[in-house]
């Protein structure tokens, strides 16, 4: 198979860096404030709510094909995805160039950036210079399992990492 005809569902090798869990729909609704929360100059806050939202409404477009994955390792740190973050993975999304994807590589899950190039074929990129690209090889068991659509982070526990 030549590089120009490599399919997205063909080949590669690496180590697992994501644990996958089935999505369980929530009944919890949280209040949504009518006022936007300023990340620039402060503005007066309104004390009333616009509506209630479920995180499912925001993060889940197709519950039957959605899974959650706990990221392990530092290979996506330069796109601000860290060890312990929860990835929302939608198996019904069509993987596209530069998507964050979860791949099954030799039976293990791995989260990477999908890079599709007509000349170089398909590569899986890390967002950390310490991790080299994974070049898709013809004989490796490789499948794109789903597309990462959202990431849930516990920023409270990261405040020690901030340099302010």
C-alpha positions as CSV (number, residue, x, y, z in Angstrom):
1,X,0.0,0.0,0.0
2,X,1.5,3.3,-1.0
3,X,1.4,6.5,1.2
4,X,-1.2,8.1,-1.0
5,X,-3.7,5.3,-0.5
6,X,-3.4,4.9,3.3
7,X,-6.8,4.6,4.9
8,X,-7.7,6.3,8.2
9,X,-8.5,2.8,9.5
10,X,-5.2,1.1,8.8
11,X,-2.0,0.9,11.1
12,X,0.6,2.0,14.0
13,X,2.4,1.3,17.3
14,X,2.6,3.1,20.7
15,X,1.7,2.9,24.4
16,X,-1.7,3.5,25.9
17,X,-2.4,6.9,27.4
18,X,-6.2,7.0,27.9
19,X,-8.6,4.8,29.9
20,X,-12.1,4.6,28.4
21,X,-15.4,4.5,30.2
22,X,-19.0,4.3,29.0
23,X,-21.0,7.5,29.3
24,X,-23.8,7.5,31.8
25,X,-26.4,10.2,31.2
26,X,-26.9,12.6,34.1
27,X,-30.2,14.1,35.5
28,X,-28.3,16.9,37.2
29,X,-29.1,20.4,35.9
30,X,-27.0,23.4,36.9
31,X,-27.9,27.1,36.8
32,X,-26.7,29.2,34.0
33,X,-26.4,32.9,34.7
34,X,-27.7,35.4,32.2
35,X,-24.6,37.6,32.6
36,X,-21.4,36.5,30.9
37,X,-18.4,35.9,33.2
38,X,-15.8,38.4,32.2
39,X,-12.2,37.2,31.8
40,X,-11.1,40.8,31.1
41,X,-12.3,43.9,32.9
42,X,-15.1,43.1,35.5
43,X,-18.6,44.2,34.9
44,X,-21.6,44.3,37.4
45,X,-23.1,40.8,37.9
46,X,-26.8,40.1,37.5
47,X,-28.4,38.1,40.3
48,X,-30.8,36.1,38.2
49,X,-30.6,32.9,36.1
50,X,-31.3,32.5,32.5
51,X,-32.1,28.8,32.6
52,X,-30.8,25.4,33.9
53,X,-28.5,23.3,31.8
54,X,-27.2,19.8,32.0
55,X,-23.6,19.2,31.1
56,X,-25.0,16.5,28.8
57,X,-26.7,19.3,26.8
58,X,-23.3,21.0,26.3
59,X,-20.9,18.1,25.8
60,X,-23.0,15.3,24.4
61,X,-24.5,15.3,20.9
62,X,-25.0,11.5,20.6
63,X,-25.3,9.7,23.9
64,X,-25.3,6.2,22.4
65,X,-21.9,6.8,20.8
66,X,-20.3,8.9,23.6
67,X,-17.7,7.6,26.0
68,X,-15.5,9.3,28.6
69,X,-11.8,8.7,28.9
70,X,-9.3,9.6,31.6
71,X,-6.1,10.9,30.1
72,X,-2.8,9.7,31.5
73,X,0.6,11.0,30.7
74,X,1.9,14.3,29.3
75,X,1.8,13.8,25.5
76,X,-1.0,16.4,25.0
77,X,0.2,19.0,27.5
78,X,0.9,21.7,24.9
79,X,-2.8,21.7,23.9
80,X,-3.6,22.0,27.6
81,X,-4.8,18.4,28.1
82,X,-3.2,17.0,31.2
83,X,-2.8,13.8,33.2
84,X,-6.2,13.1,34.9
85,X,-8.3,15.2,32.6
86,X,-11.6,13.6,31.3
87,X,-12.0,13.5,27.5
88,X,-15.5,13.3,26.0
89,X,-15.2,10.9,23.0
90,X,-17.8,10.7,20.3
91,X,-17.5,7.6,18.1
92,X,-20.1,9.0,15.6
93,X,-17.9,12.0,14.7
94,X,-16.0,11.6,11.4
95,X,-12.2,12.0,12.2
96,X,-10.7,14.9,10.3
97,X,-7.2,16.4,9.9
98,X,-6.0,18.0,13.1
99,X,-8.8,16.4,15.3
100,X,-7.9,15.1,18.7
101,X,-8.6,11.4,18.4
102,X,-8.6,8.3,20.5
103,X,-7.0,5.4,18.6
104,X,-6.9,1.7,19.4
105,X,-3.2,0.8,18.7
106,X,-2.4,-2.9,19.1
107,X,-5.4,-3.2,21.4
108,X,-4.5,-0.2,23.6
109,X,-6.1,3.2,23.6
110,X,-4.1,6.3,22.9
111,X,-5.0,10.0,22.5
112,X,-3.2,11.9,19.7
113,X,-3.7,14.7,17.1
114,X,-4.6,13.2,13.7
115,X,-2.4,14.5,10.9
116,X,-3.5,13.5,7.4
117,X,-1.1,14.4,4.5
118,X,-1.4,13.3,0.9
119,X,2.4,12.9,0.6
120,X,3.4,11.7,4.1
121,X,0.2,9.7,4.8
122,X,-1.3,9.5,8.3
123,X,0.7,10.4,11.4
124,X,-0.4,10.7,15.1
125,X,1.1,13.7,16.7
126,X,1.7,14.5,20.4
127,X,1.5,18.0,21.7
128,X,4.7,17.7,23.6
129,X,8.2,17.8,21.9
130,X,9.4,14.9,24.1
131,X,7.1,12.5,22.2
132,X,7.9,11.8,18.5
133,X,5.2,11.5,15.9
134,X,3.8,8.0,15.3
135,X,3.9,7.1,11.6
136,X,1.2,4.8,10.5
137,X,2.7,1.5,9.3
138,X,0.9,-1.0,7.1
139,X,0.9,-4.0,9.4
140,X,0.1,-2.6,12.8
141,X,-3.4,-3.0,14.2
142,X,-4.7,0.6,14.2
143,X,-8.2,2.0,14.4
144,X,-9.5,5.5,15.1
145,X,-11.9,4.8,17.9
146,X,-13.5,8.2,18.3
147,X,-13.0,12.0,18.2
148,X,-12.4,14.0,21.4
149,X,-15.0,16.7,21.5
150,X,-14.6,18.2,25.0
151,X,-12.2,18.0,27.9
152,X,-13.2,18.3,31.5
153,X,-10.4,19.5,33.8
154,X,-10.1,20.1,37.5
155,X,-8.4,23.5,37.4
156,X,-8.7,24.0,41.2
157,X,-6.0,21.3,41.8
158,X,-3.7,22.9,39.1
159,X,-3.3,26.2,40.8
160,X,0.2,25.2,42.1
161,X,1.3,24.9,38.4
162,X,0.5,28.5,37.6
163,X,3.4,30.9,37.7
164,X,1.6,33.9,39.1
